[in-house]
């Protein structure tokens, strides 16, 4: 008997046929029921602050407020959240003209006017000014020295100079700080490249990712940076696998985040009876470029045995990385070789180097097969992966390389998943 499984692929689906004797299971984030009214949930969360004063009290008397919100690589419903926050600020005597929105791009490309309208909605675009974060523009950044651990703090000047700031994002398992959300809206969200490079390089000091680890060195560094600039307040959501709101969390940078992370773990963790020989992993919802879709690797790495095979299935409409295109020239090297090149000054883009090291660390545990319409076979080889024309072809080849009893796990939304091996 054969089983046919479906993987989301951009706006469509692909089917893969897997022999029943080989299939451990097809896994997705938990199908949690969403709230029926997102605006009402936003208002409920604001009315129940976590380790914080209510928003109206926090903004009372403020003259210059900045809302830092995630970009179109995330599904956070900022078009619903921000109008409620604006109304609360208005009720406290702060006008829309005193409020700005800065898009926490990290090192992503600028969002276009059309993308901003689609993400933030007509009301937000009409009421307040919205700015892309210029992470490479030194004049738009402020240097705040070093953290206790020696990380240089370079921050968006507009955000730093605001007399009140609030971060808006969503919480999902993440390979660098354990989970997205919380202080991640500041670093890398509105930081300069040097800051982002340092925290990313900190994450690859360990041979495997920080995925799903709540307390880790990177998260502590992010919290310290956010506190340093006075970002003490967040509004985070946890979404289900369809991008719908499960719950909102408002309050203190750390405590509200931790409350959200507990719910996020319930949504995104899946128990698997044992490590698989082959993991077939789809990149949805991180489909734009591999700079986002690479998150597929870390969930797959959690589910595959050492020496196994990972199959990445991703459209990557915009290729490898719009703002880090040079990295394809060294990503095929080992983690040790990339670290040496970095130390010798042969690589200038330290942020990209950190991710290249992370990819190499996964490759050193398992072979990586790669299926994509947006990345050429030549580019795939430069990434250190093995290109295939289809998911079925990749799976068939992987099965031919393993024993007849090879076990297969399918992760349908791998970037937003936390596989937990039972036993």
Helices and strands as residue ranges (DSSP letters): E 2-9, E 12-19, E 23-27, H 38-47, H 55-59, E 65-70, H 78-91, G 96-98, E 99-104, H 113-127, E 129-132, G 138-140, E 141-146, E 152-156, H 157-161, E 164-170, E 173-174, E 178-179, G 182-185, H 193-203, H 217-228, E 233-239, E 245-252, H 255-268, E 269-272, E 276-282, H 290-293, H 296-303, E 304-313, G 325-329, H 335-343, H 350-363, E 367-371, H 377-382, E 386-387, H 391-401, E 408-411, G 414-416, E 418-421
